[in-house]
Amino acid sequence: MRRLSGSGPTPGWGHETPHEEGAAILSVNELELSYPSRRALDRISFELGKGEQVAVVGPNGAGKSTLFKVIAGVMKATGGRVTIGGHGPVEHICIAYIPQRNQIDWSFPVTVSDVVMMGRAGRLGWLRRPRRLDQERVRECLDLVGLSDLAGRRIAELSGGEQQRMFIARALAQEAELMLMDEVLAGCDWRAEKEIFRILERLRSRRVTIMMATHDLDQAAAHFDRIMLLNRRLIGMGRPEAVFTPENLRETYGSHLRLVQTDTGLMILSDTCCEGGEHSDNG
């Protein structure tokens, strides 16, 4: 049975490590992760500024989930270095990893409020009991994502969009400065997607840094500051108009992507490698 997870490598037992002055909120340098049969991540390097929102785009098996787990400290790289504010990721509780919905045991007998309170675990006192401050923080976070009326509901009774908003609230309760969102829009209808993007705009004003894995190139271009094209290695990173070139897209997706140049721009006719929505690890 999958456990309820998603806030970081060691929920409840992290450390609040001060960030070095002037250090990037996230710095990845020559990152590698290899398995006996293949390389999942190949010498990836980039930096994110505080408050930046970046979409990570690539086909299934490109290493998006793997990259997030290495940054969060859930998986250990075989080479390279990741720093959060100048320090290694396992030394922080400011990272929130929001996993794909199919990695969660939704039969776990907890309420929405219970899950959001889990985000406070790393900041509780030595008695490990919620204080009034923690309870107020949970209420504030539920209100921010529009789930106050569902605080007492069991998590299995939520819609897909409500479940993802609950985990965003948990990350906010954790006071995360870096949120890693793995396919949080998968299985959501357009109303739920619109609500999540509304929340992301509110997080922008709070200077929360966002990395979101997505298969939707149009959404990535419309809502994010920069795009990361990933297929085990970093193929391109920058503004959508600079990154979404025919050459980069073909290198990322190979024969799975059909591109047609029209009078109004580049049209994507099909992306068969991305059918099926949610997917397993290493996607």
NORDARA-V313266 format. One record per pair of residues at least 24 apart in sequence whose C-alpha atoms are under 10 Angstrom apart, sorted by the first residue. I is the first residue (numbers start at 1). J is the second residue. Records with the same first field share a line. If there is no record, write none. Layout:
I: J, J
This chain:
1: 104, 105, 107, 108
2: 102, 103, 104, 105, 106, 107, 108
3: 103, 104, 105, 106, 107, 108
4: 103, 104, 105, 106, 107, 108, 109, 110, 115
5: 97, 98, 99, 103, 104, 105, 115, 118, 167
6: 72, 96, 97, 98, 99, 100, 101, 103, 104, 119, 167, 168, 170, 171, 180, 181
7: 72, 93, 94, 95, 96, 97, 98, 99, 118, 119, 167, 168, 170, 171, 174, 176, 179, 180
8: 69, 71, 72, 73, 74, 89, 90, 92, 93, 94, 95, 96, 97, 98, 119, 171, 174, 179, 180
9: 69, 70, 71, 72, 73, 74, 75, 89, 90, 91, 92, 93, 95, 96, 97
10: 72, 73, 74, 90, 92, 93, 121, 122
11: 93, 96, 118, 119, 120, 121, 122, 174
12: 93, 118, 119, 120, 121, 122, 123, 124, 128, 174
13: 92, 93, 121, 122, 123, 124
14: 90, 91, 92, 93, 94, 95, 121, 122, 123
15: 90, 91, 92, 93, 94, 122, 123
16: 91, 92, 93, 94, 122, 123
17: 84, 85, 86, 87, 88, 89, 90, 91, 92, 93, 94
18: 84, 85, 86, 87, 91, 92
19: 83, 84, 85, 86, 87, 92
20: 84, 85, 86, 87
21: 85, 86
22: 85, 86
23: 47, 49, 50, 83, 84, 85, 86, 87
24: 48, 49, 50, 83, 84, 85, 86
25: 49, 50, 51, 52, 83, 84, 85, 86, 87, 177, 178, 208, 209
26: 50, 71, 82, 83, 84, 85, 86, 87, 88, 89, 178, 209
27: 71, 81, 82, 83, 84, 85, 86, 87, 88
28: 67, 71, 80, 81, 82, 83, 84
29: 79, 80, 81, 82, 83
30: 79, 80, 81, 82
31: 67, 70, 71, 77, 78, 79, 80, 81, 82, 233
32: 67, 70, 76, 77, 78, 79, 80, 81, 232, 233
33: 63, 66, 67, 70, 75, 76, 77, 78, 79, 80, 232
34: 77, 78, 79
35: 78
39: 63, 78, 232, 233
40: 64, 66, 67, 77, 231, 232, 233, 282, 283
41: 66, 67, 77, 78, 79, 230, 231, 232, 233, 234, 282
42: 79, 80, 231, 232, 233, 234
43: 79, 80, 232, 233, 234
44: 80, 81, 230, 232, 233, 234, 235
45: 80, 81, 82, 233, 234
46: 82, 228, 234, 237
47: 82, 83, 84
48: 84, 178, 209, 210, 211, 226
49: 85, 207, 208, 209
50: 85, 177, 178, 204, 206, 207, 208, 209, 210
51: 177, 178, 203, 204, 205, 206, 207, 208, 209, 210, 225
52: 178, 204, 207, 208, 209, 210, 211, 224, 225, 226
53: 178, 179, 200, 201, 203, 204, 207, 208, 209, 210, 211, 212, 223, 224, 225, 226, 227
54: 180, 209, 210, 211, 212, 213, 220, 221, 223, 224, 225, 226, 227, 228, 237, 238, 239
55: 181, 210, 211, 212, 213, 214, 215, 216, 217, 219, 220, 221, 223, 224, 225, 226, 227, 228, 229, 237, 240
56: 181, 182, 183, 211, 212, 213, 214, 215, 217, 220, 224, 226, 227, 228, 229, 230, 237
57: 212, 213, 214, 215, 216, 217, 220, 227, 228, 229, 230, 231, 252
58: 213, 214, 215, 216, 217, 228, 229, 230, 231, 232, 234, 235, 249, 252, 253, 273, 274, 283
59: 214, 215, 229, 230, 231, 232, 252, 253, 254, 256, 257, 271, 272, 273, 274, 275, 283
60: 215, 231, 253, 273, 274, 275, 277, 278, 279, 280, 281, 282, 283
61: 230, 231, 232, 273, 279, 280, 281, 282, 283
62: 229, 230, 231, 232, 233, 234, 252, 253, 282, 283
63: 230, 231, 232, 233, 281, 282, 283
64: 182, 183, 212, 213, 214, 229, 230, 231, 232, 281, 282, 283
65: 99, 100, 180, 181, 182, 183, 213, 279, 280, 281, 282, 283
66: 232, 281, 282, 283
67: 180, 230, 232, 282, 283
68: 96, 97, 98, 99, 179, 180, 181, 182, 211, 212, 213, 282
69: 97, 99, 180, 182, 281, 282
71: 95, 97, 180
72: 96, 97, 178, 179, 180
73: 97
84: 177, 178
92: 122, 176
93: 119, 120, 121, 122, 123, 174, 175, 176, 177, 178
94: 122, 171, 172, 174, 175, 176, 177, 178, 179
95: 171, 174, 175, 176, 177, 178, 179, 180, 209
96: 167, 168, 170, 171, 172, 174, 175, 176, 177, 178, 179, 180, 181, 210
97: 167, 168, 171, 176, 178, 179, 180, 181, 182, 211
98: 164, 167, 168, 170, 171, 179, 180, 181, 182, 183, 184, 212
99: 164, 167, 180, 181, 182, 183, 184, 281
100: 164, 181, 182, 183, 184, 185, 186, 213, 278, 279, 280, 281
101: 160, 163, 164, 182, 183, 184, 185, 186, 187, 278, 279
102: 186, 278, 279, 280
103: 278, 279, 280, 281
105: 155, 156
106: 154, 155, 156, 157, 158, 163
107: 154, 155, 156, 157
108: 154, 155, 156
109: 154, 155, 156
110: 152, 153, 154, 155, 156
111: 150, 151, 152, 153, 154, 155, 156, 157
112: 142, 147, 148, 150, 151, 152, 153, 154, 155, 156, 157, 158, 162, 163, 166, 167, 169, 170
113: 138, 139, 141, 142, 147, 148, 150, 151, 152, 153, 154, 155, 166, 169, 170
114: 138, 151, 152, 153, 154, 155, 170
115: 151, 154, 155, 166, 167, 169, 170, 173
116: 141, 142, 151, 166, 167, 168, 169, 170, 171, 172, 173, 174
117: 141, 169, 170, 171, 173, 174
118: 170, 171, 173, 174
119: 167, 168, 169, 170, 171, 172, 173, 174, 175, 176
120: 170, 171, 172, 173, 174, 175
121: 173, 174
122: 174, 175
123: 173, 174, 175
134: 173, 174
135: 173
136: 173
137: 169, 172, 173, 174, 175
138: 169, 170, 172, 173, 174
139: 169, 173
140: 169, 172, 173
141: 165, 166, 168, 169, 170, 171, 172, 173, 174, 175
142: 166, 168, 169, 170, 172, 173
143: 169
144: 168, 169, 172, 199, 202, 203
145: 169, 172, 195, 196, 198, 199, 200, 202
146: 195, 199
159: 187, 188, 189, 192
160: 184, 185, 186, 187, 188, 189, 192
161: 185, 186, 187, 188, 189, 190, 191, 192, 193, 194, 195, 196
162: 188, 192, 195, 196
163: 188
164: 188, 192, 196
165: 192, 195, 196, 199
168: 196, 199, 200
169: 199
172: 203, 208
175: 208
176: 208, 209
177: 203, 206, 207, 208, 209, 210
178: 207, 208, 209, 210, 211
179: 208, 209, 210, 211, 212
180: 209, 210, 211, 212, 213
181: 210, 211, 212, 213, 214
182: 211, 212, 213, 214, 278, 283
183: 212, 213, 214, 215, 216, 277, 278, 279, 283
184: 212, 213, 214, 278
185: 212, 213, 214, 215, 216, 277, 278
186: 214, 215, 216, 276, 277, 278, 279
187: 276, 277, 278
188: 277
193: 219
197: 223, 224
200: 224
213: 283
214: 274, 277
215: 271, 273, 274, 275, 277, 278
216: 271, 274
217: 244, 268
218: 268
229: 253
231: 283
232: 282, 283
